[in-house]
């Protein structure tokens, strides 16, 4: 039977690290989030303004190159800068949970970033996406869902990812002049994925009306700041889920009002409850757990500390049976932590290439950093990850890490750090009797005990 | 007492479960197959624009709906029958059209309506169901229950993603070209012991052990990826596999469609020509169905793209196809013809094509198809698209 300390570290954190003392119960986990804790370091690298400036330089260079082909290297130089920054962002994103002793905070940061998925698909999204977590998620993890929603939806990374900057009210001034029209993408995903969920009481008409309401909200690509352009906002009132927003003149305040209402919609509380329970506790969480979290959400108008507390205080959350499989990122991070890697030794794991490269391993594990397949983020189900090839890739990583560690780690010590009181007699035996040390370590990392939480 | 790893293994294997039943130690065996016909299903993720890939340039309303992004044969469209033209980047398929080995089913869709979500749309497409609520396993997997002579090697999903379409109660393979199991035989046996009480891990490891033997060439990315997937699928189909599925993404062309559509179309063309090339003589017994979650808006949008729609097209190919013609009950593109005034109206359930393929090529009873494989489908008239 795993102790509560083991459950706290694995189910709600990124696993044990030999040099860190971790939270071992509800109070400890919650205090990671409290104001008494030292500030959480930012992870997102240069500001949006700097990113936008670099991207604008690329655009200018591309324009200039159309007239003068000899400027190609200049344009490529900016391209390389964006790509290098993206690799640095990935490195920073991986090292944060490897080095942090506040695993629950880091897990929540990943959870919300996935809930509000943006993905790097081209140069501009590569440039903007990594800032979203630092700007819009982490500052609100202990605040309200409402504030997080507004911060995310107005963030340039989200606006560009879902094409909101290209959405124009058909009868707005710009729309009439250019014939440009709506892009429904952001409107649809806010309703379907971010708030009330796909099972919610809405139809295509609501999506369309909400898309009209959102027109005008865009990004200044030069400064990297959100912007409301009245001249491309659809005039007139819009009716979303039965509520009428705005009047003749388009106004950013109407959008904020609609986002507030969506955040406080009772179906949103349920949707968030299901997602949290599914991410942390079980692919098929019980109705009791869901409604417990849901009622905390609805009682407090989405005050997130109360929501996490509801998740943590429910007995099901401390059940001894591990009902979740670690996603590849969590698998990787927890293996590096178990290896005792600290700030001085983390570098080889963060490089884009190389034997120990975590970014490379994540591509093999089908979870490339910041490149989820769609706005619904990464799948939760164990069966989606523990496939023949998914497990083969985990084994490849396990053998690589095993070979790296064998000079300095004994499998028995590794076992007690990585699995603590979760080690079964089988894995203990296999690890200690393996012919070579690296095999023993690899077998521990391959075990269900290490992969489940 | 010194116990070696080998001694322990012997003990574990004889006590735990018998070695004969141990999948990790079982070599790939030659099994019976359900006949010689082959079906390849390509899932086109992101909602392919049927009106751009098989463009109805002969429809009197087409040009007005697509003033900036529409094409006609003078603009590079490859004419098929005087009414429809293929996207210019499908040029490698033009000879196959001439040979009757390519065609399109048009104005088709799944039963999914109105919410136009990629994820639900794809789940319904792969589940083969009428609604999202029952979409928890895939139609290829359920079809296996009604075929004779099947084995775990009959159905393959190819690629790193695990596809819903082959997921379900029947064993099916899922593998990416280039993946390997890094452990030797002794270590695999140790693994088997560790996994003995955990079926999910045990089965995945067993499959990985088998599949490592058939791993194929290195993985590839981008344009080459479709070719690598198709080649691996063909290799499996040339052995015991009879149904293979993989997916090609990149169809979500909200912006700058004329450029954005080129890449996925090139991938699709290359997948088809690779299948034909690598299947050799088996191509004559193969049907390829490439389908997408829904179509796109009939009208182009403000950013030279198209948004999520309803009716669309499916590409059919293969030596078993009676191709060189468009299969469609064409609804027209006039304002009153459009679904909800915005989308191509679907006049046929896209599931008809795989349904008739399963019936004709694998002998699955129609009653089983409409009850279990594609619940609620009405088979309708046989279009006799299989030669």
Interface residues (C-beta under 8 A of the other chain):
Chain A: X163 X166 X167 X168 X170 X175 X178 X179 X180 X181 X182 X183 X184 X185 X188 X192 X198 X203 X204 X207 X325 X366 X373 X374 X376 X382 X383 X384 X386 X387 X388 X389 X390 X391 X392 X393 X395 X396 X399 X424 X426 X427 X429 X430 X433 X434 X435 X439 X442 X443 X446 X447 X448 X451
Chain B: X3 X4 X5 X8 X12 X114 X115 X116 X117 X118 X119 X120 X132 X160 X161 X162 X167 X173 X174 X175 X176 X179 X180 X181 X182 X183 X186 X187 X190 X191 X193 X194 X195 X196 X197 X198 X200 X201 X204 X205 X207 X208 X211 X212 X249 X254 X255 X301 X302 X303 X307 X308 X340
